[in-house]
Amino acid sequence: MSDPNPTVDPQPDILFEDDWIIAANKPAGLLVHPSWIAPARTPNLVCQLRDLYPGEKIHTVHRLDRATSGVILFARSKEVAHALQTAFSERLVEKRYLCVTRGWPEEQGVIDYPLKPIHDRIADAHSDPDKPAQEAVSSYRRLGCVELPIPVGRYPAARYSLVEVCPKTGRKHQIRRHMKHIFHPLVGDTKHGEGRHNRLFREHLGVHRLLLMATEISFTHPETAEIVRIVAPVSDEVDELFSRFGWSGLYPTRRNVELGGTNFA
């Protein structure tokens, strides 16, 4: 039976808005839009935005996984949505993510590893399951390391890293699959990660989420031609965890928007 007194959805955290674009800071666990994977009336960001901007048609420009937090763009017209989607497809949008990985990867590197499309069981029921792998490229940079005196398997201590990843392509679960490919899966990833490390974070650190955050996006504004750079802060929960690991100063804790310039590419 459904709850006769459902909890009122919180107002979305707006990072930037003008007459054409809205950028929101999506919390982990919130759907971007209604989905067949969740029951009806499950809270989602598009519905929250439509409540905040009554009478407007809010257009989804790109996606973030439900488990991922951070900055995401929406358009206030079909024309602007199309222009931004074209910029994404032509790789004219720069995105930066932060994640926590198992182990200590190299200080920096580029992962050039094609990925086969992931099809949703219902939404992509008619897709070709034998479609070949598509180009997928991600660059990464290790920002910090920590060793916890907690045994995992045959190891007496557990090692983790704070990693910045810039995907050059936009394949589904690209960062999660690429980091797994180089044997440094993301903490909290129940699909591509490692259960022993996910349990360690739940049981010893009280962290129950995927540690993947979209912290920055830069693009050319389709109407003003200005360069727009939007930075999303990590949540209080993540800030507290990272501070315990000695990573203060390596990640954004304040929102920031920069406008200016006309030569972004």
C-alpha positions in Angstrom: 0.0 0.0 0.0 1.3 3.4 -0.9 2.0 6.0 1.9 -1.1 8.2 2.3 1.2 11.0 3.5 4.2 10.9 1.3 7.3 12.9 2.2 7.4 16.2 0.4 10.4 16.2 -2.0 13.1 18.7 -1.1 13.7 21.7 -3.4 16.4 21.0 -5.9 19.8 22.6 -5.3 20.2 25.1 -8.2 23.8 25.9 -9.0 23.2 28.2 -12.0 20.2 29.4 -14.0 19.5 32.0 -16.7 16.7 32.3 -19.3 17.9 29.3 -21.2 19.7 26.8 -18.9 19.3 25.4 -15.4 22.2 23.5 -13.7 21.3 21.5 -10.6 23.4 19.6 -8.0 21.8 16.1 -8.0 22.1 14.2 -4.7 23.1 10.5 -4.8 20.1 8.2 -4.9 17.8 10.6 -6.8 16.6 9.6 -10.2 17.0 12.2 -13.0 13.6 11.4 -14.5 10.8 8.8 -14.0 12.0 5.4 -14.9 10.7 1.8 -15.3 13.3 0.7 -12.7 11.5 2.4 -9.9 7.9 2.4 -8.6 5.5 5.1 -9.7 5.8 8.4 -7.7 9.5 7.7 -6.9 11.0 11.2 -6.5 13.0 12.4 -9.5 14.8 15.6 -10.3 12.8 16.6 -13.4 9.5 16.6 -11.4 11.2 18.6 -8.7 12.3 21.2 -11.3 8.8 21.3 -12.8 7.4 22.0 -9.4 10.0 24.8 -8.8 9.3 26.3 -12.3 5.6 25.8 -12.8 4.3 26.0 -16.3 7.7 25.4 -17.9 8.8 22.5 -19.9 12.1 21.3 -18.5 14.2 19.4 -21.0 16.8 16.8 -20.1 20.1 17.4 -21.8 22.2 14.6 -20.4 22.1 11.9 -17.7 23.6 11.0 -14.4 23.2 7.5 -12.9 20.9 7.4 -10.0 23.8 6.6 -7.6 26.0 9.4 -8.9 25.8 12.9 -7.4 26.7 16.2 -8.9 26.1 18.8 -11.6 23.6 18.2 -14.3 22.3 20.5 -17.0 18.7 21.1 -18.1 17.3 23.3 -20.9 14.3 25.6 -20.8 13.5 25.1 -24.5 13.8 22.3 -27.2 16.1 24.5 -29.2 18.6 25.0 -26.4 18.4 21.3 -25.4 19.2 20.3 -29.0 22.2 22.7 -29.1 23.6 21.4 -25.8 23.0 17.7 -26.8 24.9 18.4 -30.1 27.8 19.9 -28.0 27.9 16.7 -25.9 27.9 14.5 -29.0 30.6 16.5 -30.6 32.7 16.3 -27.4 32.7 20.1 -26.9 31.6 19.7 -23.2 34.3 19.1 -20.5 33.3 17.1 -17.5 35.2 16.3 -14.3 34.3 13.6 -11.8 35.8 12.6 -8.5 35.7 9.0 -7.3 37.2 6.8 -4.6 38.9 3.7 -6.0 40.2 0.5 -4.4 44.0 0.6 -4.3 46.5 3.2 -5.5 46.4 3.6 -9.3 49.2 5.3 -11.3 49.5 9.1 -10.7 47.9 9.8 -14.0 46.9 8.0 -17.2 44.6 7.6 -20.1 42.2 4.6 -20.4 41.4 3.9 -24.1 39.2 0.8 -23.9 36.1 0.3 -26.0 32.9 -0.6 -24.2 30.0 -2.6 -25.4 26.6 -0.9 -25.0 24.7 -1.7 -21.8 21.0 -2.3 -22.6 18.2 -1.8 -20.2 16.1 -5.0 -20.1 12.8 -3.1 -20.9 13.8 0.3 -22.3 16.1 -1.3 -24.8 14.2 -4.5 -25.4 14.6 -4.2 -29.2 18.3 -3.3 -29.2 20.9 -5.5 -30.8 22.7 -7.4 -28.0 25.6 -8.2 -30.3 26.4 -4.5 -31.2 30.2 -4.1 -31.2 32.1 -2.2 -28.6 32.3 1.6 -29.0 35.2 3.9 -28.6 35.6 5.0 -24.9 38.4 7.2 -23.5 38.9 8.5 -20.0 41.9 10.4 -18.5 42.5 10.3 -14.8 44.7 11.8 -12.1 45.3 10.5 -8.6 44.8 13.3 -6.1 45.3 11.5 -2.8 45.8 8.2 -1.1 44.9 6.6 2.3 45.7 3.3 4.0 43.2 2.1 6.6 44.3 -0.4 9.3 41.4 -2.7 8.4 42.1 -6.2 7.0 40.5 -7.1 3.7 40.9 -10.7 2.5 44.6 -11.6 2.7 45.7 -8.0 3.1 46.3 -6.5 6.6 45.3 -3.1 5.5 43.0 -1.5 2.9 44.3 1.1 0.4 42.1 3.7 -1.4 42.6 6.7 -3.6 40.8 9.9 -4.5 40.9 10.1 -8.3 39.8 12.8 -10.7 38.4 11.4 -14.0 37.7 13.3 -17.2 35.7 11.2 -19.6 36.3 12.1 -23.3 33.4 10.0 -24.5 30.0 9.4 -22.9 29.4 5.6 -22.7 27.0 4.2 -20.0 28.8 3.6 -16.7 32.1 4.6 -18.5 34.0 5.7 -15.4 32.9 2.7 -13.4 33.8 0.2 -16.1 37.1 1.9 -17.0 38.4 2.0 -13.5 37.4 -1.6 -13.1 39.3 -2.4 -16.3 42.6 -1.1 -14.7 41.8 -3.1 -11.5 40.8 0.0 -9.4 37.0 -0.3 -9.1 35.0 2.4 -7.4 34.0 2.1 -3.8 30.2 1.7 -3.4 29.7 0.3 -6.9 27.4 -2.7 -6.5 27.6 -3.6 -10.2 31.2 -3.2 -11.2 32.9 -2.9 -7.8 34.1 -5.3 -5.2 31.7 -6.3 -2.4 34.4 -6.7 0.4 35.4 -3.0 0.0 31.8 -1.8 -0.2 31.1 -3.7 3.0 34.1 -2.1 4.7 32.8 1.4 3.9 29.3 0.5 5.1 30.3 -1.3 8.3 33.4 0.7 9.4 32.7 4.2 8.0 28.9 4.3 7.7 29.0 5.1 3.9 26.3 3.5 1.9 26.6 5.3 -1.4 28.6 5.1 -4.6 31.6 7.4 -4.3 31.3 9.0 -7.7 30.6 12.7 -8.0 30.2 15.0 -11.1 32.0 18.0 -9.7 32.5 20.2 -12.8 31.2 20.9 -16.2 32.3 23.5 -18.8 30.7 24.4 -22.1 30.0 27.1 -24.6 26.6 28.8 -23.9 24.4 28.2 -27.0 22.8 31.6 -26.8 25.5 34.0 -25.4 28.6 32.1 -26.7 30.3 32.6 -23.3 32.2 29.9 -21.7 30.3 28.6 -18.7 32.1 26.6 -15.9 30.0 25.2 -13.1 31.5 23.5 -10.0 29.4 21.5 -7.6 30.5 20.9 -4.1 30.6 17.5 -2.5 28.0 16.6 0.1 28.5 17.1 3.8 28.8 13.4 4.2 31.5 13.1 1.6 33.3 16.1 2.9 33.4 14.6 6.4 34.7 11.3 5.0 37.4 12.9 2.8 38.5 15.1 5.7 39.0 12.0 7.8 41.2 10.6 5.1 43.4 13.7 5.0 42.1 14.9 1.6 41.0 18.3 2.6 41.7 20.9 -0.1 41.7 18.3 -2.9 38.0 18.6 -3.8 35.4 21.3 -4.0 33.4 22.2 -0.9 31.8 25.4 -2.4 29.8 26.0 -5.5 31.3 28.2 -8.2 30.2 29.6 -11.5 32.5 31.3 -14.0 31.3 33.1 -17.2 33.6 34.5 -19.8 35.7 33.9 -22.9 34.6 32.8 -26.3 37.1 30.2 -27.5 36.2 27.1 -25.6 36.7 23.8 -27.6 
